[in-house]
Amino acid sequence: MNVIKLFQQNVYVKEWDAVIVRVTKIDENTAGIYLDQTAFFPEGGGQSCDTGTITSPDVSMDVIDVQEDGLQIIHTVRISSGNFPDSGVSVHCRLDWGRRFDNMQRHCGEHILSGICHSLFGGINRGFHMGHDAMTIDISLEENPQITEITYAMAMVAELEANKVIWADSPVTVMRFDSREEAENLPLRKALAFDEDISIVCVGSPENASDCVACCGTHPSTAGQVGIIKIFKVEKYKGMFRIFFEAGQRALEACRLRHDILYKLSNRYSSSIEDFPSKLRSSEAKMAETKAKLHRITAALIAKESAELDEKAASSNDNVIIHRLKVLSMDDVFNMSKTYMGNTPKLLLLYSEEDTSFILVSSGTPSCGKLVKEYASFYNGKGGGNDLSARAIFTSEEDAMLFADLVVKHLK
């Protein structure tokens, strides 16, 4: 006996009674349950499966997966209480309606947007994915050679037209046919891929359809229940155009999230949302000016410190010159050191007070990298480098100075 597919008869069935016809145990807590009738939609057509519960007076089971199994449907369940029932037991089934309606909104939203892309651009939907963060459709521009791309502006036109279908609350009907010949009398936007047991979803009337295509998924009875469609972006993808979007409650939540972010940012800049872009551009221009000024000041300071270092090295008989830099960061000190790499007769230890770290520079003898490798770890330091330059990073100034003292003593 074939299972009765209640989801094909009425997508609004939320609870029903059934009889278990077969139980296949998977492990101690998991089994495959076959029912004589079910409203649990199995994964297919780009739509995830339904979930919910199956219960009897003696057992409670959570439905975690639903798949087609030939002419039957297998419900993978996990025991939450009791023991697995035997075949012949009557059970009560309940859908996770929030999940089902979410799928219905999203799937119908995909139909509407795909139909609009076909009517506006001659685009064929060659791929559909219901992701966690967004849905995508991959539109191939095949039927209108005058249109070679879908820009974001064009996508916004499609978004408006798709929402007009929702605002009109167009009827959504599912027609089932036993043969290809019957189904092909409808204004299909996509050629049929099979010959029998065909389900056609039509948004609007067949005479004036916003979309008409083969689909096995679940959909609301009217387009108005989709609520809203929102497109986020358009990307080129394998010779097609991938549109990222959402529909239904998820679209509302995405719009709310983005609005909240903009609202908080605009408040931070003492601006309205509408004026925020110009405020941000003005702030970025000022920041660029500040960065340029800071770069000039840093360059001047490096030049000053380099002159002092040169004077110190020329007037000292020591093999090692330690030079403290109060306000320069490690990266600034490294830039300063480049002038001396391979070009100094002495070992230079340039110390960044800000980062409690040294840049070692020499002409290759002694090897800067070897000195750091051999001695930095004595004082909780780390780092590395090559013969001409190396970094030694410490957690305290005390440790850094002990390292420098050890290097000086080693090279006397």
Contacts in CASP RR format, 6 or more apart in sequence:
PFRMAT RR
TARGET T0000
AUTHOR 0000-0000-0000
METHOD contacts of the structure
MODEL  1
MNVIKLFQQNVYVKEWDAVIVRVTKIDENTAGIYLDQTAFFPEGGGQSCD
TGTITSPDVSMDVIDVQEDGLQIIHTVRISSGNFPDSGVSVHCRLDWGRR
FDNMQRHCGEHILSGICHSLFGGINRGFHMGHDAMTIDISLEENPQITEI
TYAMAMVAELEANKVIWADSPVTVMRFDSREEAENLPLRKALAFDEDISI
VCVGSPENASDCVACCGTHPSTAGQVGIIKIFKVEKYKGMFRIFFEAGQR
ALEACRLRHDILYKLSNRYSSSIEDFPSKLRSSEAKMAETKAKLHRITAA
LIAKESAELDEKAASSNDNVIIHRLKVLSMDDVFNMSKTYMGNTPKLLLL
YSEEDTSFILVSSGTPSCGKLVKEYASFYNGKGGGNDLSARAIFTSEEDA
MLFADLVVKHLK
1 21 0 8 1.000
1 36 0 8 1.000
2 71 0 8 1.000
2 72 0 8 1.000
3 34 0 8 1.000
3 35 0 8 1.000
3 36 0 8 1.000
3 37 0 8 1.000
3 38 0 8 1.000
3 71 0 8 1.000
3 72 0 8 1.000
3 73 0 8 1.000
4 36 0 8 1.000
4 37 0 8 1.000
4 38 0 8 1.000
5 37 0 8 1.000
5 38 0 8 1.000
5 73 0 8 1.000
6 13 0 8 1.000
6 16 0 8 1.000
6 37 0 8 1.000
6 38 0 8 1.000
6 39 0 8 1.000
7 13 0 8 1.000
7 38 0 8 1.000
7 39 0 8 1.000
7 40 0 8 1.000
7 41 0 8 1.000
7 50 0 8 1.000
7 218 0 8 1.000
8 174 0 8 1.000
8 176 0 8 1.000
8 199 0 8 1.000
11 100 0 8 1.000
11 104 0 8 1.000
11 218 0 8 1.000
11 219 0 8 1.000
11 220 0 8 1.000
11 221 0 8 1.000
12 221 0 8 1.000
13 39 0 8 1.000
13 95 0 8 1.000
14 39 0 8 1.000
14 94 0 8 1.000
14 95 0 8 1.000
14 97 0 8 1.000
15 92 0 8 1.000
15 93 0 8 1.000
15 94 0 8 1.000
15 95 0 8 1.000
16 37 0 8 1.000
16 38 0 8 1.000
16 39 0 8 1.000
16 92 0 8 1.000
16 93 0 8 1.000
17 90 0 8 1.000
17 91 0 8 1.000
17 92 0 8 1.000
17 93 0 8 1.000
18 35 0 8 1.000
18 36 0 8 1.000
18 37 0 8 1.000
18 38 0 8 1.000
18 54 0 8 1.000
18 90 0 8 1.000
18 91 0 8 1.000
18 93 0 8 1.000
19 35 0 8 1.000
19 36 0 8 1.000
19 88 0 8 1.000
19 89 0 8 1.000
19 90 0 8 1.000
19 91 0 8 1.000
20 33 0 8 1.000
20 34 0 8 1.000
20 35 0 8 1.000
20 85 0 8 1.000
20 86 0 8 1.000
20 87 0 8 1.000
20 88 0 8 1.000
20 89 0 8 1.000
20 90 0 8 1.000
20 91 0 8 1.000
21 34 0 8 1.000
21 35 0 8 1.000
21 36 0 8 1.000
21 87 0 8 1.000
21 88 0 8 1.000
22 33 0 8 1.000
22 34 0 8 1.000
22 72 0 8 1.000
22 87 0 8 1.000
23 31 0 8 1.000
23 32 0 8 1.000
23 33 0 8 1.000
23 34 0 8 1.000
23 84 0 8 1.000
23 85 0 8 1.000
23 86 0 8 1.000
23 87 0 8 1.000
24 31 0 8 1.000
24 32 0 8 1.000
24 34 0 8 1.000
24 74 0 8 1.000
25 31 0 8 1.000
25 32 0 8 1.000
25 84 0 8 1.000
26 32 0 8 1.000
26 76 0 8 1.000
29 78 0 8 1.000
29 79 0 8 1.000
30 64 0 8 1.000
30 76 0 8 1.000
30 77 0 8 1.000
30 78 0 8 1.000
30 79 0 8 1.000
31 61 0 8 1.000
31 76 0 8 1.000
31 77 0 8 1.000
31 79 0 8 1.000
31 84 0 8 1.000
32 74 0 8 1.000
32 75 0 8 1.000
32 76 0 8 1.000
32 77 0 8 1.000
33 54 0 8 1.000
33 61 0 8 1.000
33 74 0 8 1.000
33 75 0 8 1.000
33 76 0 8 1.000
33 77 0 8 1.000
34 69 0 8 1.000
34 72 0 8 1.000
34 73 0 8 1.000
34 74 0 8 1.000
34 75 0 8 1.000
35 54 0 8 1.000
35 73 0 8 1.000
35 75 0 8 1.000
35 91 0 8 1.000
35 93 0 8 1.000
38 66 0 8 1.000
38 73 0 8 1.000
38 75 0 8 1.000
38 93 0 8 1.000
39 50 0 8 1.000
39 93 0 8 1.000
39 95 0 8 1.000
40 49 0 8 1.000
40 50 0 8 1.000
40 51 0 8 1.000
40 52 0 8 1.000
40 63 0 8 1.000
40 66 0 8 1.000
40 73 0 8 1.000
40 75 0 8 1.000
40 93 0 8 1.000
40 95 0 8 1.000
41 47 0 8 1.000
41 49 0 8 1.000
41 50 0 8 1.000
41 66 0 8 1.000
41 100 0 8 1.000
41 103 0 8 1.000
41 217 0 8 1.000
41 218 0 8 1.000
42 49 0 8 1.000
42 66 0 8 1.000
42 67 0 8 1.000
42 68 0 8 1.000
42 73 0 8 1.000
43 49 0 8 1.000
43 65 0 8 1.000
43 66 0 8 1.000
43 67 0 8 1.000
44 68 0 8 1.000
44 216 0 8 1.000
44 217 0 8 1.000
45 128 0 8 1.000
45 215 0 8 1.000
45 216 0 8 1.000
45 217 0 8 1.000
46 107 0 8 1.000
46 128 0 8 1.000
46 129 0 8 1.000
46 130 0 8 1.000
46 217 0 8 1.000
47 103 0 8 1.000
47 107 0 8 1.000
47 130 0 8 1.000
47 217 0 8 1.000
47 218 0 8 1.000
48 103 0 8 1.000
48 130 0 8 1.000
49 65 0 8 1.000
49 66 0 8 1.000
49 67 0 8 1.000
50 63 0 8 1.000
50 66 0 8 1.000
50 95 0 8 1.000
50 96 0 8 1.000
50 99 0 8 1.000
50 100 0 8 1.000
50 103 0 8 1.000
51 62 0 8 1.000
51 63 0 8 1.000
51 64 0 8 1.000
51 65 0 8 1.000
51 66 0 8 1.000
51 95 0 8 1.000
51 96 0 8 1.000
51 99 0 8 1.000
52 62 0 8 1.000
52 63 0 8 1.000
52 93 0 8 1.000
52 94 0 8 1.000
52 95 0 8 1.000
52 96 0 8 1.000
52 99 0 8 1.000
53 60 0 8 1.000
53 61 0 8 1.000
53 62 0 8 1.000
53 63 0 8 1.000
53 93 0 8 1.000
53 94 0 8 1.000
54 61 0 8 1.000
54 63 0 8 1.000
54 75 0 8 1.000
54 77 0 8 1.000
54 91 0 8 1.000
54 92 0 8 1.000
54 93 0 8 1.000
55 61 0 8 1.000
55 91 0 8 1.000
55 92 0 8 1.000
55 93 0 8 1.000
55 94 0 8 1.000
56 85 0 8 1.000
56 89 0 8 1.000
56 90 0 8 1.000
56 91 0 8 1.000
56 92 0 8 1.000
58 82 0 8 1.000
58 83 0 8 1.000
58 85 0 8 1.000
59 79 0 8 1.000
59 81 0 8 1.000
59 82 0 8 1.000
59 83 0 8 1.000
59 84 0 8 1.000
59 85 0 8 1.000
60 79 0 8 1.000
60 80 0 8 1.000
60 81 0 8 1.000
60 82 0 8 1.000
61 77 0 8 1.000
61 78 0 8 1.000
61 79 0 8 1.000
61 80 0 8 1.000
62 77 0 8 1.000
62 78 0 8 1.000
62 80 0 8 1.000
63 75 0 8 1.000
63 76 0 8 1.000
63 77 0 8 1.000
64 76 0 8 1.000
64 77 0 8 1.000
64 78 0 8 1.000
65 75 0 8 1.000
65 76 0 8 1.000
66 73 0 8 1.000
66 74 0 8 1.000
66 75 0 8 1.000
66 76 0 8 1.000
67 73 0 8 1.000
67 74 0 8 1.000
67 76 0 8 1.000
68 74 0 8 1.000
85 91 0 8 1.000
100 218 0 8 1.000
101 220 0 8 1.000
102 248 0 8 1.000
102 249 0 8 1.000
102 250 0 8 1.000
103 130 0 8 1.000
103 218 0 8 1.000
104 218 0 8 1.000
104 219 0 8 1.000
104 220 0 8 1.000
104 225 0 8 1.000
105 220 0 8 1.000
105 225 0 8 1.000
105 226 0 8 1.000
105 227 0 8 1.000
105 247 0 8 1.000
105 248 0 8 1.000
105 249 0 8 1.000
105 250 0 8 1.000
106 130 0 8 1.000
106 135 0 8 1.000
106 246 0 8 1.000
106 247 0 8 1.000
106 248 0 8 1.000
106 250 0 8 1.000
107 130 0 8 1.000
107 215 0 8 1.000
107 217 0 8 1.000
107 218 0 8 1.000
107 219 0 8 1.000
108 172 0 8 1.000
108 203 0 8 1.000
108 219 0 8 1.000
108 220 0 8 1.000
108 223 0 8 1.000
108 225 0 8 1.000
108 226 0 8 1.000
108 247 0 8 1.000
109 162 0 8 1.000
109 226 0 8 1.000
109 229 0 8 1.000
109 247 0 8 1.000
109 248 0 8 1.000
110 125 0 8 1.000
110 128 0 8 1.000
110 130 0 8 1.000
110 135 0 8 1.000
110 137 0 8 1.000
110 247 0 8 1.000
111 172 0 8 1.000
111 201 0 8 1.000
111 203 0 8 1.000
111 211 0 8 1.000
111 213 0 8 1.000
111 215 0 8 1.000
111 219 0 8 1.000
112 162 0 8 1.000
112 165 0 8 1.000
112 166 0 8 1.000
112 203 0 8 1.000
112 210 0 8 1.000
112 211 0 8 1.000
112 223 0 8 1.000
112 226 0 8 1.000
112 229 0 8 1.000
112 247 0 8 1.000
113 137 0 8 1.000
113 158 0 8 1.000
113 159 0 8 1.000
113 162 0 8 1.000
113 229 0 8 1.000
113 231 0 8 1.000
113 243 0 8 1.000
113 245 0 8 1.000
113 247 0 8 1.000
114 125 0 8 1.000
114 128 0 8 1.000
114 137 0 8 1.000
114 139 0 8 1.000
114 189 0 8 1.000
114 211 0 8 1.000
114 213 0 8 1.000
115 125 0 8 1.000
115 189 0 8 1.000
115 203 0 8 1.000
115 210 0 8 1.000
115 211 0 8 1.000
115 213 0 8 1.000
116 158 0 8 1.000
116 161 0 8 1.000
116 162 0 8 1.000
116 165 0 8 1.000
116 210 0 8 1.000
116 211 0 8 1.000
117 123 0 8 1.000
117 125 0 8 1.000
117 137 0 8 1.000
117 139 0 8 1.000
117 150 0 8 1.000
117 158 0 8 1.000
117 243 0 8 1.000
118 124 0 8 1.000
118 125 0 8 1.000
118 143 0 8 1.000
118 189 0 8 1.000
118 211 0 8 1.000
119 210 0 8 1.000
120 154 0 8 1.000
120 157 0 8 1.000
120 158 0 8 1.000
120 161 0 8 1.000
121 139 0 8 1.000
121 141 0 8 1.000
121 144 0 8 1.000
121 147 0 8 1.000
121 150 0 8 1.000
121 154 0 8 1.000
121 158 0 8 1.000
122 141 0 8 1.000
122 142 0 8 1.000
122 143 0 8 1.000
122 144 0 8 1.000
122 147 0 8 1.000
123 139 0 8 1.000
123 140 0 8 1.000
123 141 0 8 1.000
123 142 0 8 1.000
123 143 0 8 1.000
123 144 0 8 1.000
124 139 0 8 1.000
124 140 0 8 1.000
124 142 0 8 1.000
124 143 0 8 1.000
124 189 0 8 1.000
124 190 0 8 1.000
125 137 0 8 1.000
125 138 0 8 1.000
125 139 0 8 1.000
125 189 0 8 1.000
125 190 0 8 1.000
126 138 0 8 1.000
126 139 0 8 1.000
126 140 0 8 1.000
126 240 0 8 1.000
127 136 0 8 1.000
127 137 0 8 1.000
127 138 0 8 1.000
128 135 0 8 1.000
128 136 0 8 1.000
128 137 0 8 1.000
128 138 0 8 1.000
129 135 0 8 1.000
129 136 0 8 1.000
134 232 0 8 1.000
134 244 0 8 1.000
134 245 0 8 1.000
134 246 0 8 1.000
134 254 0 8 1.000
135 244 0 8 1.000
135 245 0 8 1.000
135 246 0 8 1.000
135 247 0 8 1.000
136 242 0 8 1.000
136 243 0 8 1.000
136 244 0 8 1.000
136 245 0 8 1.000
137 242 0 8 1.000
137 243 0 8 1.000
137 245 0 8 1.000
138 237 0 8 1.000
138 238 0 8 1.000
138 240 0 8 1.000
138 241 0 8 1.000
138 242 0 8 1.000
139 150 0 8 1.000
139 240 0 8 1.000
139 241 0 8 1.000
139 242 0 8 1.000
139 243 0 8 1.000
140 239 0 8 1.000
140 240 0 8 1.000
141 147 0 8 1.000
141 148 0 8 1.000
141 149 0 8 1.000
141 150 0 8 1.000
141 240 0 8 1.000
141 241 0 8 1.000
149 241 0 8 1.000
150 158 0 8 1.000
150 234 0 8 1.000
150 241 0 8 1.000
150 243 0 8 1.000
151 234 0 8 1.000
152 233 0 8 1.000
152 234 0 8 1.000
155 231 0 8 1.000
155 234 0 8 1.000
155 243 0 8 1.000
156 231 0 8 1.000
158 231 0 8 1.000
159 229 0 8 1.000
159 230 0 8 1.000
159 231 0 8 1.000
159 245 0 8 1.000
162 229 0 8 1.000
163 228 0 8 1.000
163 229 0 8 1.000
165 203 0 8 1.000
165 204 0 8 1.000
165 210 0 8 1.000
165 223 0 8 1.000
166 223 0 8 1.000
166 224 0 8 1.000
166 226 0 8 1.000
166 227 0 8 1.000
166 228 0 8 1.000
166 229 0 8 1.000
167 224 0 8 1.000
168 223 0 8 1.000
169 222 0 8 1.000
169 223 0 8 1.000
169 224 0 8 1.000
170 203 0 8 1.000
170 204 0 8 1.000
170 210 0 8 1.000
170 222 0 8 1.000
170 223 0 8 1.000
170 224 0 8 1.000
171 203 0 8 1.000
171 204 0 8 1.000
171 205 0 8 1.000
171 221 0 8 1.000
171 222 0 8 1.000
171 223 0 8 1.000
172 201 0 8 1.000
172 202 0 8 1.000
172 203 0 8 1.000
172 204 0 8 1.000
172 219 0 8 1.000
172 220 0 8 1.000
172 221 0 8 1.000
172 222 0 8 1.000
172 223 0 8 1.000
173 201 0 8 1.000
173 202 0 8 1.000
173 204 0 8 1.000
174 199 0 8 1.000
174 200 0 8 1.000
174 201 0 8 1.000
174 202 0 8 1.000
174 219 0 8 1.000
175 183 0 8 1.000
175 186 0 8 1.000
175 199 0 8 1.000
175 200 0 8 1.000
175 202 0 8 1.000
176 197 0 8 1.000
176 198 0 8 1.000
176 199 0 8 1.000
176 200 0 8 1.000
177 183 0 8 1.000
177 198 0 8 1.000
177 199 0 8 1.000
177 200 0 8 1.000
178 196 0 8 1.000
178 197 0 8 1.000
178 198 0 8 1.000
179 195 0 8 1.000
179 196 0 8 1.000
179 198 0 8 1.000
180 192 0 8 1.000
180 194 0 8 1.000
180 195 0 8 1.000
180 196 0 8 1.000
180 198 0 8 1.000
182 198 0 8 1.000
183 192 0 8 1.000
183 198 0 8 1.000
183 200 0 8 1.000
183 214 0 8 1.000
184 192 0 8 1.000
186 200 0 8 1.000
186 202 0 8 1.000
186 206 0 8 1.000
186 209 0 8 1.000
186 212 0 8 1.000
187 206 0 8 1.000
187 209 0 8 1.000
187 212 0 8 1.000
188 200 0 8 1.000
188 212 0 8 1.000
188 213 0 8 1.000
188 214 0 8 1.000
189 211 0 8 1.000
189 212 0 8 1.000
189 213 0 8 1.000
190 213 0 8 1.000
190 214 0 8 1.000
192 198 0 8 1.000
192 214 0 8 1.000
193 214 0 8 1.000
194 214 0 8 1.000
198 214 0 8 1.000
199 214 0 8 1.000
199 215 0 8 1.000
199 216 0 8 1.000
199 217 0 8 1.000
200 212 0 8 1.000
200 213 0 8 1.000
200 214 0 8 1.000
200 215 0 8 1.000
201 211 0 8 1.000
201 212 0 8 1.000
201 213 0 8 1.000
201 214 0 8 1.000
201 215 0 8 1.000
201 217 0 8 1.000
201 219 0 8 1.000
202 209 0 8 1.000
202 211 0 8 1.000
202 212 0 8 1.000
203 209 0 8 1.000
203 210 0 8 1.000
203 211 0 8 1.000
203 212 0 8 1.000
203 223 0 8 1.000
204 210 0 8 1.000
204 223 0 8 1.000
206 212 0 8 1.000
210 223 0 8 1.000
220 226 0 8 1.000
226 247 0 8 1.000
226 248 0 8 1.000
227 247 0 8 1.000
227 248 0 8 1.000
227 251 0 8 1.000
227 252 0 8 1.000
228 247 0 8 1.000
228 248 0 8 1.000
228 251 0 8 1.000
228 252 0 8 1.000
228 255 0 8 1.000
229 245 0 8 1.000
229 246 0 8 1.000
229 247 0 8 1.000
229 248 0 8 1.000
229 251 0 8 1.000
230 245 0 8 1.000
230 246 0 8 1.000
230 247 0 8 1.000
230 251 0 8 1.000
230 254 0 8 1.000
230 255 0 8 1.000
231 243 0 8 1.000
231 244 0 8 1.000
231 245 0 8 1.000
232 244 0 8 1.000
232 245 0 8 1.000
232 246 0 8 1.000
232 254 0 8 1.000
233 243 0 8 1.000
233 244 0 8 1.000
234 241 0 8 1.000
234 242 0 8 1.000
234 243 0 8 1.000
234 244 0 8 1.000
235 241 0 8 1.000
235 242 0 8 1.000
235 244 0 8 1.000
236 242 0 8 1.000
245 251 0 8 1.000
246 254 0 8 1.000
259 273 0 8 1.000
262 273 0 8 1.000
262 276 0 8 1.000
263 273 0 8 1.000
265 276 0 8 1.000
265 280 0 8 1.000
266 272 0 8 1.000
266 273 0 8 1.000
266 275 0 8 1.000
266 276 0 8 1.000
266 279 0 8 1.000
269 276 0 8 1.000
269 279 0 8 1.000
269 280 0 8 1.000
269 283 0 8 1.000
270 279 0 8 1.000
271 279 0 8 1.000
298 328 0 8 1.000
298 332 0 8 1.000
301 327 0 8 1.000
301 328 0 8 1.000
302 328 0 8 1.000
302 332 0 8 1.000
302 335 0 8 1.000
302 336 0 8 1.000
305 323 0 8 1.000
305 325 0 8 1.000
305 328 0 8 1.000
305 336 0 8 1.000
306 336 0 8 1.000
306 339 0 8 1.000
308 323 0 8 1.000
309 321 0 8 1.000
309 323 0 8 1.000
309 348 0 8 1.000
309 350 0 8 1.000
312 321 0 8 1.000
312 323 0 8 1.000
313 321 0 8 1.000
313 344 0 8 1.000
313 346 0 8 1.000
313 348 0 8 1.000
316 346 0 8 1.000
318 346 0 8 1.000
318 408 0 8 1.000
319 346 0 8 1.000
319 347 0 8 1.000
319 411 0 8 1.000
319 412 0 8 1.000
320 346 0 8 1.000
320 347 0 8 1.000
320 348 0 8 1.000
320 349 0 8 1.000
320 407 0 8 1.000
320 408 0 8 1.000
320 411 0 8 1.000
321 346 0 8 1.000
321 347 0 8 1.000
321 348 0 8 1.000
321 349 0 8 1.000
322 349 0 8 1.000
322 351 0 8 1.000
322 404 0 8 1.000
322 408 0 8 1.000
323 348 0 8 1.000
323 349 0 8 1.000
323 350 0 8 1.000
323 351 0 8 1.000
324 351 0 8 1.000
324 353 0 8 1.000
325 332 0 8 1.000
325 333 0 8 1.000
325 336 0 8 1.000
325 350 0 8 1.000
325 351 0 8 1.000
325 352 0 8 1.000
325 353 0 8 1.000
326 353 0 8 1.000
326 354 0 8 1.000
327 353 0 8 1.000
327 354 0 8 1.000
328 336 0 8 1.000
328 352 0 8 1.000
328 354 0 8 1.000
329 352 0 8 1.000
329 354 0 8 1.000
329 355 0 8 1.000
330 352 0 8 1.000
330 354 0 8 1.000
330 355 0 8 1.000
330 357 0 8 1.000
330 359 0 8 1.000
330 391 0 8 1.000
330 393 0 8 1.000
332 352 0 8 1.000
333 350 0 8 1.000
333 351 0 8 1.000
333 352 0 8 1.000
333 357 0 8 1.000
333 359 0 8 1.000
334 359 0 8 1.000
334 389 0 8 1.000
334 391 0 8 1.000
336 350 0 8 1.000
336 359 0 8 1.000
337 348 0 8 1.000
337 350 0 8 1.000
337 359 0 8 1.000
337 361 0 8 1.000
337 389 0 8 1.000
340 348 0 8 1.000
340 361 0 8 1.000
341 361 0 8 1.000
341 388 0 8 1.000
341 389 0 8 1.000
342 361 0 8 1.000
342 362 0 8 1.000
342 363 0 8 1.000
342 364 0 8 1.000
342 388 0 8 1.000
343 363 0 8 1.000
344 361 0 8 1.000
344 362 0 8 1.000
344 363 0 8 1.000
345 363 0 8 1.000
346 362 0 8 1.000
347 360 0 8 1.000
347 361 0 8 1.000
347 362 0 8 1.000
347 366 0 8 1.000
347 368 0 8 1.000
347 407 0 8 1.000
347 411 0 8 1.000
348 360 0 8 1.000
348 361 0 8 1.000
348 362 0 8 1.000
349 358 0 8 1.000
349 359 0 8 1.000
349 360 0 8 1.000
349 404 0 8 1.000
349 407 0 8 1.000
350 358 0 8 1.000
350 359 0 8 1.000
350 360 0 8 1.000
350 361 0 8 1.000
351 357 0 8 1.000
351 358 0 8 1.000
351 400 0 8 1.000
351 404 0 8 1.000
352 358 0 8 1.000
352 359 0 8 1.000
353 397 0 8 1.000
355 393 0 8 1.000
356 393 0 8 1.000
356 394 0 8 1.000
356 395 0 8 1.000
356 396 0 8 1.000
356 397 0 8 1.000
356 399 0 8 1.000
356 400 0 8 1.000
357 391 0 8 1.000
357 392 0 8 1.000
357 393 0 8 1.000
357 394 0 8 1.000
357 400 0 8 1.000
358 391 0 8 1.000
358 392 0 8 1.000
358 394 0 8 1.000
358 400 0 8 1.000
358 403 0 8 1.000
358 404 0 8 1.000
359 389 0 8 1.000
359 390 0 8 1.000
359 391 0 8 1.000
360 368 0 8 1.000
360 369 0 8 1.000
360 371 0 8 1.000
360 372 0 8 1.000
360 389 0 8 1.000
360 390 0 8 1.000
360 391 0 8 1.000
360 392 0 8 1.000
360 407 0 8 1.000
361 368 0 8 1.000
361 388 0 8 1.000
361 389 0 8 1.000
362 368 0 8 1.000
362 387 0 8 1.000
362 388 0 8 1.000
363 388 0 8 1.000
364 387 0 8 1.000
364 388 0 8 1.000
365 387 0 8 1.000
366 411 0 8 1.000
367 386 0 8 1.000
367 387 0 8 1.000
368 385 0 8 1.000
368 386 0 8 1.000
368 387 0 8 1.000
368 388 0 8 1.000
368 389 0 8 1.000
368 390 0 8 1.000
369 384 0 8 1.000
369 385 0 8 1.000
369 386 0 8 1.000
369 387 0 8 1.000
369 389 0 8 1.000
369 390 0 8 1.000
370 387 0 8 1.000
371 390 0 8 1.000
371 407 0 8 1.000
371 410 0 8 1.000
372 383 0 8 1.000
372 384 0 8 1.000
372 385 0 8 1.000
372 390 0 8 1.000
372 391 0 8 1.000
372 392 0 8 1.000
373 384 0 8 1.000
375 403 0 8 1.000
375 406 0 8 1.000
375 407 0 8 1.000
375 410 0 8 1.000
376 382 0 8 1.000
376 383 0 8 1.000
376 384 0 8 1.000
376 392 0 8 1.000
376 393 0 8 1.000
376 394 0 8 1.000
376 403 0 8 1.000
378 402 0 8 1.000
378 403 0 8 1.000
378 406 0 8 1.000
379 394 0 8 1.000
379 399 0 8 1.000
379 400 0 8 1.000
379 402 0 8 1.000
379 403 0 8 1.000
379 406 0 8 1.000
380 394 0 8 1.000
380 395 0 8 1.000
380 396 0 8 1.000
380 399 0 8 1.000
381 392 0 8 1.000
381 393 0 8 1.000
381 394 0 8 1.000
381 395 0 8 1.000
381 399 0 8 1.000
381 403 0 8 1.000
382 392 0 8 1.000
382 393 0 8 1.000
383 390 0 8 1.000
383 391 0 8 1.000
383 392 0 8 1.000
383 393 0 8 1.000
384 390 0 8 1.000
384 391 0 8 1.000
384 392 0 8 1.000
385 391 0 8 1.000
392 400 0 8 1.000
392 403 0 8 1.000
394 400 0 8 1.000
394 403 0 8 1.000
END
